Every structure is written in structure tokens, then in C-alpha cells.
Amino acid sequence: MPFIPILRKRAALPIAASLFAGTTLLIPKTTLLAEAPSDSVHLRKPIYDAPAPKKAPSPPSTTAPSSHPTPTDRLATQIRSARVFLYAHTQAAEARLNGFMTHALHLESSFTSTIASLAPPPQANEHLLPGGLYVLVAAMAGSIATRNRNILLRASVPLAVGVGAGWMVLPYTMRNVGDLVWGWEEKVPVIAENHLRVRGAAEEAWRQAIASAETVGKWADERVRESRQMVEGWVKSGR
């Protein structure tokens, strides 16, 4: 069979031609250059982003702050001034109120202690109600007795009679009142000196009056005794 190898050669030619055509289609066409390719041809874009360049620190600001306060600063200043003003006046008012209350309590305590000091001791057996009425009646009697006299007697006699009746009826109470008045007078030296002078003169006059009364009493007793002896002598001689 001499035709079999020839047919096999003819059948292999189309197969070889198709393989060559396929290889030419699959292989990309590249241009052969005489020189080496540049870097731009083979430069590829990186997958990650390039790091951002660091910024140099900015120098500190040398601009001076503004001398004009802002509205907020002015409002804060006004509020602070108002609070300080209210606080100061509140403290001053509280101090005045405390001082007034302290003074009132001191006056009340002084008044009560003064009234209590005027009362007689329990063992004195003095009764203020009837004794005060007696003193008032004595002063009214002195006023009635001097109603037709001059102004000096009408002012001094009732006072003297009332004071005398007080010393007779309420001696302890009058002594306490005298001590209280003397304590007030000691605060004014002029009044205290005049009081001592008047008191000394009154005591001296009282002593002179007592001495004179004793002298007059003795003289009267002697006259009465002499008169009685004389009468007795007359009676005996008449017998």
C-alpha cells in the first residue's frame, strides 16, 4: 500500500498549519528594541498609599492678647462685683442686727437686775404696796399744805415730806434707791460733788437740829422741875 504514507503526509500538513496559526495568535506581538527598556516601562503603581509627609511644627504665636475685654469678661466682672457688694452689705446688716439684739438683751438684763436690787431683803418684813401708798399720801399732804405758798415751797416741801416718809416706812428700799441714784451720779463728777455737798449740809443741819432739840428738851425739863419745886415750896409754906 504505497499511498498510505503519502496520505499521512498530506493529512499532517493541515494540522501543522493550524498549530502554527494558533501559536502565532496566542503569542503576543512584542517589539524587539536594540536598547534596554526604560524604567518607565516596567514602573508599577504601589498597592499601598504613600505615607503623608510630616508637617514641621508651627512656631508659637507671638501676637499679644487683646487689651479690650470681651462682653463675656465684662459680664463676669459685673456679676462678681454685684456678688461682692451683696455679700458685704449682708454681713454689715447681720452685724448691726446682732449688735442691736445684744444691746437690747443687755438693757433688759440691766433693767431686771436693777429692779431686783431695789427690793428689800426677805427678813426686813417690808411691804411695798402699803408703804408706797403711805409715801404717796405724805407727799400729797405736803403739797396741800403748801398750795398757797411760793413755787419753791410747793416744789420742795412735798418732795422732802415724801422722802422723809419713805425713809421712815421703807428704810431698806430707800437705801437701795439711794445707792442706785448714787451709782448714776458717780458717772457725772459735778453732780456727785454737789450731791455730797448738799448731803453734808443736810446731815450737819440734822445734827444741829437734834442737838438743839436735846438742848431745848433739857432746858424745858429743868424749867419744869424748877417750876414744880417752886410750886411744891408754895404748897408747903401755905400749910
C-alpha positions as a printed Julia matrix, in Angstrom:
239×3 Matrix{Float64}:
   0.0     0.0     0.0
   2.32    2.78   -1.26
  -0.37    5.54   -0.96
  -0.79    5.31    2.79
   2.43    7.27    3.73
   1.62    9.95    1.19
  -1.88   10.36    2.58
  -0.46   10.54    6.06
   1.98   13.34    4.96
  -0.86   15.26    3.3
  -3.05   14.92    6.35
  -0.25   16.13    8.69
   0.29   19.36    6.72
  -3.08   20.97    7.58
  -2.62   20.02   11.24
   0.81   21.62   11.36
  -0.51   24.73    9.64
  -3.34   25.09   12.17
  -0.93   24.63   15.1
   1.37   27.34   13.71
  -1.53   29.71   13.19
  -2.72   29.09   16.77
   0.67   29.72   18.21
   1.01   32.98   16.29
  -2.34   34.14   17.61
  -1.61   33.19   21.21
   1.91   34.64   21.4
   1.72   38.45   21.84
   3.48   40.65   19.43
   6.44   42.41   21.05
   8.86   44.82   19.53
  12.46   43.95   19.97
  14.46   47.04   20.82
  18.13   47.4    20.42
  18.44   49.33   23.72
  17.39   48.3    27.23
  13.85   49.28   28.18
  13.49   52.4    30.33
  12.35   52.31   33.91
   9.02   53.95   32.99
   8.02   50.86   31.04
   8.39   48.46   33.97
   7.27   51.04   36.74
   4.29   49.65   38.61
   1.87   51.55   40.89
   2.28   50.51   44.56
  -0.58   48.75   46.23
  -0.49   50.93   49.47
  -0.72   54.69   49.56
   2.48   56.55   50.18
   2.82   57.93   53.75
   1.9    61.57   54.08
   4.87   63.86   54.68
   5.26   65.12   58.23
   4.49   68.77   58.71
   7.01   70.87   60.56
   5.67   72.24   63.89
   4.43   75.74   63.54
   6.2    78.33   65.71
   4.24   79.65   68.7
   2.12   82.65   68.08
   3.8    85.84   69.2
   0.72   88.02   68.87
  -0.15   89.77   72.18
  -3.64   89.19   73.63
  -6.15   91.89   73.04
  -6.34   94.56   75.74
 -10.07   95.01   75.26
 -12.19   92.56   77.36
 -14.84   90.6    75.64
 -18.54   91.01   76.51
 -18.38   87.74   78.43
 -15.5    89.0    80.55
 -17.32   92.26   81.26
 -20.45   90.36   82.27
 -18.45   88.1    84.59
 -16.8    91.16   86.16
 -20.16   92.82   86.77
 -21.61   89.66   88.31
 -18.58   89.27   90.59
 -18.84   92.91   91.7
 -22.56   92.52   92.42
 -21.95   89.36   94.48
 -19.18   91.03   96.49
 -21.4    94.09   97.07
 -24.34   91.98   98.23
 -22.14   89.84  100.47
 -20.51   92.85  102.13
 -23.84   94.59  102.79
 -25.38   91.36  104.05
 -22.54   90.88  106.5
 -22.83   94.51  107.65
 -26.6    94.2   108.15
 -26.15   90.97  110.08
 -23.5    92.58  112.3
 -25.8    95.57  113.01
 -28.7    93.26  113.83
 -26.54   91.18  116.16
 -25.27   94.33  117.86
 -28.81   95.66  118.29
 -30.05   92.38  119.76
 -27.05   92.21  122.1
 -27.69   95.77  123.26
 -31.4    95.06  123.78
 -30.64   91.92  125.8
 -28.09   93.85  127.85
 -30.65   96.58  128.59
 -33.25   94.0   129.57
 -30.82   92.21  131.86
 -29.69   95.5   133.41
 -33.29   96.63  133.98
 -34.36   93.37  135.6
 -31.26   93.24  137.79
 -31.8    96.88  138.85
 -35.42   96.28  139.82
 -34.43   93.15  141.71
 -31.72   95.04  143.58
 -34.26   97.64  144.82
 -36.38   95.03  146.57
 -35.84   94.75  150.34
 -34.42   91.53  151.79
 -36.94   88.92  152.95
 -36.0    89.33  156.63
 -36.72   93.1   156.52
 -40.51   92.48  156.6
 -41.2    95.5   154.36
 -44.31   95.59  152.2
 -44.01   97.82  149.17
 -47.71   98.24  148.48
 -48.88   99.82  151.75
 -45.53  101.57  152.26
 -45.7   103.16  148.81
 -49.24  104.33  149.49
 -48.13  105.94  152.75
 -45.31  107.77  150.99
 -47.69  108.99  148.28
 -50.21  110.24  150.86
 -47.45  112.07  152.75
 -46.25  113.78  149.57
 -49.83  114.83  148.72
 -50.25  116.2   152.25
 -47.12  118.31  151.83
 -48.42  119.58  148.5
 -51.78  120.51  150.05
 -50.07  122.28  152.96
 -48.05  124.48  150.61
 -50.63  125.12  147.9
 -50.84  128.84  148.75
 -47.09  129.36  149.1
 -44.45  130.26  146.54
 -43.2   127.94  143.83
 -40.07  126.97  145.75
 -42.01  125.63  148.73
 -44.61  123.94  146.56
 -41.79  122.06  144.76
 -39.54  121.24  147.71
 -41.9   120.51  150.62
 -43.84  117.6   149.01
 -40.55  116.05  147.88
 -38.97  116.4   151.3
 -42.06  115.05  153.06
 -42.27  112.1   150.67
 -38.58  111.25  151.03
 -38.83  111.53  154.82
 -41.88  109.27  154.88
 -40.08  106.79  152.63
 -37.11  106.63  155.0
 -39.46  106.05  157.89
 -41.76  103.48  156.26
 -39.43  101.79  153.74
 -35.87  102.21  155.03
 -34.29   99.28  153.15
 -35.93  100.18  149.87
 -34.95  103.84  150.23
 -31.37  102.81  150.97
 -31.28  100.69  147.82
 -32.76  103.54  145.8
 -30.17  105.91  147.23
 -27.34  103.56  146.29
 -28.71  103.27  142.77
 -29.01  107.03  142.36
 -25.51  107.48  143.75
 -24.15  104.98  141.21
 -25.71  107.07  138.41
 -24.37  110.31  139.91
 -20.84  108.95  140.08
 -20.79  108.91  136.27
 -21.07  112.73  136.35
 -18.47  114.12  138.79
 -20.09  117.57  139.02
 -23.43  116.16  140.12
 -21.73  113.77  142.54
 -19.77  116.63  144.16
 -22.89  118.78  144.51
 -24.77  115.82  145.96
 -22.05  115.26  148.54
 -22.05  118.94  149.41
 -25.83  119.09  149.81
 -25.86  115.82  151.71
 -23.15  117.06  154.06
 -25.04  120.28  154.67
 -28.27  118.38  155.3
 -26.59  115.98  157.69
 -24.98  118.85  159.53
 -28.3   120.66  159.76
 -29.93  117.49  161.03
 -27.27  117.06  163.68
 -27.65  120.69  164.7
 -31.38  120.26  164.87
 -31.04  117.14  167.0
 -28.55  118.89  169.27
 -30.79  121.91  169.54
 -33.79  119.72  170.29
 -31.88  117.96  173.02
 -30.76  121.29  174.47
 -34.27  122.68  174.37
 -35.57  119.46  175.9
 -33.09  119.64  178.74
 -33.83  123.33  179.32
 -37.55  122.6   179.32
 -37.06  119.71  181.74
 -35.07  121.96  184.08
 -37.7   124.71  183.91
 -40.42  122.2   184.56
 -38.5   120.75  187.51
 -37.81  124.2   188.92
 -41.42  125.17  188.47
 -42.56  122.02  190.17
 -40.2   122.59  193.07
 -41.4   126.16  193.36
 -44.99  125.08  193.41
 -44.21  122.43  195.96
 -42.49  125.07  198.12
 -45.51  127.31  197.92
 -47.76  124.48  198.9
 -45.6   123.62  201.9
 -45.36  127.21  203.03
 -49.1   127.61  202.71
 -49.68  124.79  205.13
